Amino acid sequence: MFQFEYADNLYLLTLLPVLALGFWIAQVRRKRALERFGQPETITRLMPKMSRYKHAIKFVLLLGSLLLLIIGLTNPQWGNRKESVTRRSVDIMIALDVSQSMKAQDIVPSRLERAKRFAGELVEKLKGERLGLIVFAGNAYLQVPLTTDYAAVQLMLRAANPEMVPTQGTAISDALELANSSFPEENTNHRAVIIISDGENHEDEALETAQRIRGDGTMMFSIGVGTSEGSFIPMVFRGQLDYKRDERGEPVTTRLNEAMLEDIARAGDGSYFNLLSGTDAVLEVLRTQIDRMEKRELEQQVFDDYNSYFQFFIFGALVLLVLEFLINYRKNEWLGSRDLFEN
């Protein structure tokens, strides 16, 4: 099994297109500066040993070196020994609300950021269970099926945002339906859904759905994010920060709907928690309640020994750096007037 030990370092790959854009801009400016200096034929006579392609060659080598270095920093690993492990666990789907109302800033820095931070800590607290992730707004989407790959769940949590769901709203019913259908059919008594939302539901089916899927053996817990006083929903309109407005042009206020979330938790024989009561306290109580659930035994083939291969990528990065250093910007004199990189 292949894995990155430090997968978070993959975010550094975003530097590559930025550097490529910077190089392209620099090359365009350089070309324009030379054109202002004189005609191409004149420039060629004045600088006969200047290579036309080596700037690009050297940059590609630098970019390749950086790419290999970043991959090395993630420490690619390959599992080389499997063993059977019997786990006792509960299957848990985390359903995260990413609707526009979650952008509200009645809790700092925003409802969504606090919800994602809480969900990340929840994943750490629930290690040992099989976890999955659903994001929802006007529709619900399965992001991570049930797994013990907690790094994958954390990665998708950090990437969660309202743009992931094109249809806006707060379709809690859809999220519950999707979570329930994502559990294995043979598991009818060891599963739970944890909804993290402001509860601003725009449908009447959520409570009915919660009652129905509880009959299938699914427990439900709900986490309220936001305040009863509410807040406006920030939006960027024509490059300017504004707020979501109604038909009359008035800013829309979004409020935490605790009643809805409490009803869903009650219908699912679970509990409701308000995130403002303290993250640590909520995590402890939630962990305790899940520990009380009946767990089932699962036999899994897992890798317990991994070999690291970061050194090959670091070595490759150093080789490319040395090559870049050895290449100058002049034509190769041993070929005479012919440029080594000419077509």
LINKAFEN-V973819 format. One record per residue. RES is the residue in one letter. D_LAST is the distance of its C-alpha to the last C-alpha in Angstrom with 2 decimals. Layout:
RES/D_LAST + RES/D_LAST
//
This chain:
M/43.48 + F/40.54 + Q/41.18 + F/40.04 + E/42.89 + Y/41.98 + A/40.48 + D/41.15 + N/38.26 + L/35.85 + Y/36.56 + L/34.40 + L/31.35 + T/31.98 + L/30.63 + L/27.03 + P/26.58 + V/28.50 + L/26.20 + A/23.08 + L/24.81 + G/25.73 + F/22.20 + W/21.03 + I/24.06 + A/23.42 + Q/19.86 + V/21.33 + R/24.13 + R/21.96 + K/19.97 + R/23.36 + A/24.86 + L/22.28 + E/22.85 + R/26.55 + F/26.13 + G/24.60 + Q/22.14 + P/18.37 + E/18.68 + T/21.64 + I/20.06 + T/17.21 + R/20.06 + L/22.16 + M/19.64 + P/17.39 + K/16.68 + M/15.76 + S/12.54 + R/11.11 + Y/10.37 + K/13.15 + H/15.85 + A/14.51 + I/13.95 + K/17.49 + F/18.98 + V/17.84 + L/19.42 + L/22.51 + L/22.79 + G/22.57 + S/25.15 + L/27.41 + L/27.19 + L/28.27 + L/30.93 + I/32.43 + I/32.59 + G/34.24 + L/36.75 + T/37.86 + N/38.73 + P/37.69 + Q/40.59 + W/41.42 + G/45.06 + N/46.23 + R/49.93 + K/51.83 + E/55.48 + S/57.85 + V/59.25 + T/62.08 + R/61.87 + R/64.58 + S/63.03 + V/63.20 + D/60.45 + I/59.68 + M/57.52 + I/56.71 + A/56.50 + L/54.94 + D/55.55 + V/52.43 + S/54.01 + Q/53.73 + S/57.23 + M/55.95 + K/54.13 + A/57.57 + Q/58.24 + D/61.94 + I/60.99 + V/58.44 + P/55.46 + S/55.71 + R/57.26 + L/53.97 + E/52.84 + R/56.29 + A/56.27 + K/52.90 + R/54.10 + F/57.31 + A/55.55 + G/53.36 + E/56.53 + L/58.17 + V/55.48 + E/56.13 + K/59.86 + L/59.64 + K/57.64 + G/59.25 + E/59.45 + R/56.94 + L/55.35 + G/53.40 + L/52.16 + I/52.61 + V/51.67 + F/53.56 + A/54.23 + G/54.98 + N/53.75 + A/53.38 + Y/50.32 + L/50.20 + Q/47.58 + V/48.55 + P/50.81 + L/53.56 + T/52.11 + T/52.78 + D/49.22 + Y/50.43 + A/47.07 + A/45.69 + V/48.70 + Q/48.23 + L/44.55 + M/45.42 + L/48.35 + R/46.27 + A/43.93 + A/46.89 + N/47.13 + P/48.62 + E/45.26 + M/45.22 + V/48.09 + P/47.59 + T/51.31 + Q/53.53 + G/57.08 + T/58.64 + A/59.03 + I/60.91 + S/62.30 + D/58.84 + A/57.89 + L/61.09 + E/60.60 + L/57.06 + A/58.17 + N/61.08 + S/59.01 + S/56.48 + F/59.14 + P/59.70 + E/62.52 + E/64.48 + N/64.61 + T/67.45 + N/68.99 + H/66.45 + R/64.13 + A/63.87 + V/61.93 + I/61.50 + I/60.88 + I/59.57 + S/60.10 + D/61.93 + G/63.84 + E/63.35 + N/63.61 + H/63.39 + E/64.91 + D/68.27 + E/67.18 + A/66.20 + L/69.71 + E/70.43 + T/67.21 + A/68.03 + Q/71.46 + R/70.14 + I/67.46 + R/69.98 + G/71.86 + D/68.85 + G/69.21 + T/66.67 + M/67.85 + M/66.50 + F/66.18 + S/65.13 + I/63.85 + G/64.49 + V/61.99 + G/63.19 + T/66.52 + S/69.35 + E/69.09 + G/65.51 + S/62.81 + F/60.51 + I/57.12 + P/54.31 + M/51.49 + V/48.66 + F/49.12 + R/46.79 + G/45.55 + Q/49.14 + L/51.24 + D/54.11 + Y/56.34 + K/56.68 + R/59.38 + D/61.82 + E/62.70 + R/64.83 + G/62.08 + E/63.78 + P/61.82 + V/62.20 + T/63.89 + T/63.05 + R/65.62 + L/65.84 + N/67.74 + E/69.57 + A/72.05 + M/69.37 + L/67.80 + E/71.26 + D/72.29 + I/69.19 + A/69.78 + R/73.46 + A/72.74 + G/70.44 + D/73.06 + G/70.75 + S/70.85 + Y/69.50 + F/68.15 + N/67.38 + L/64.41 + L/66.26 + S/68.90 + G/66.53 + T/63.46 + D/64.90 + A/68.18 + V/66.57 + L/64.36 + E/67.37 + V/69.58 + L/66.86 + R/66.06 + T/69.81 + Q/70.30 + I/67.40 + D/68.77 + R/72.00 + M/70.32 + E/70.74 + K/67.69 + R/66.52 + E/65.18 + L/61.65 + E/60.24 + Q/56.54 + Q/54.05 + V/52.38 + F/50.08 + D/51.99 + D/49.53 + Y/45.88 + N/43.29 + S/40.95 + Y/37.23 + F/36.29 + Q/35.73 + F/32.62 + F/30.94 + I/32.09 + F/30.77 + G/27.33 + A/27.38 + L/28.34 + V/25.57 + L/22.91 + L/24.81 + V/24.84 + L/21.07 + E/20.67 + F/23.26 + L/21.69 + I/18.30 + N/18.83 + Y/17.19 + R/16.43 + K/13.67 + N/14.41 + E/17.02 + W/17.26 + L/13.98 + G/15.54 + S/13.75 + R/10.21 + D/8.79 + L/8.59 + F/6.47 + E/3.79 + N/0.00
//
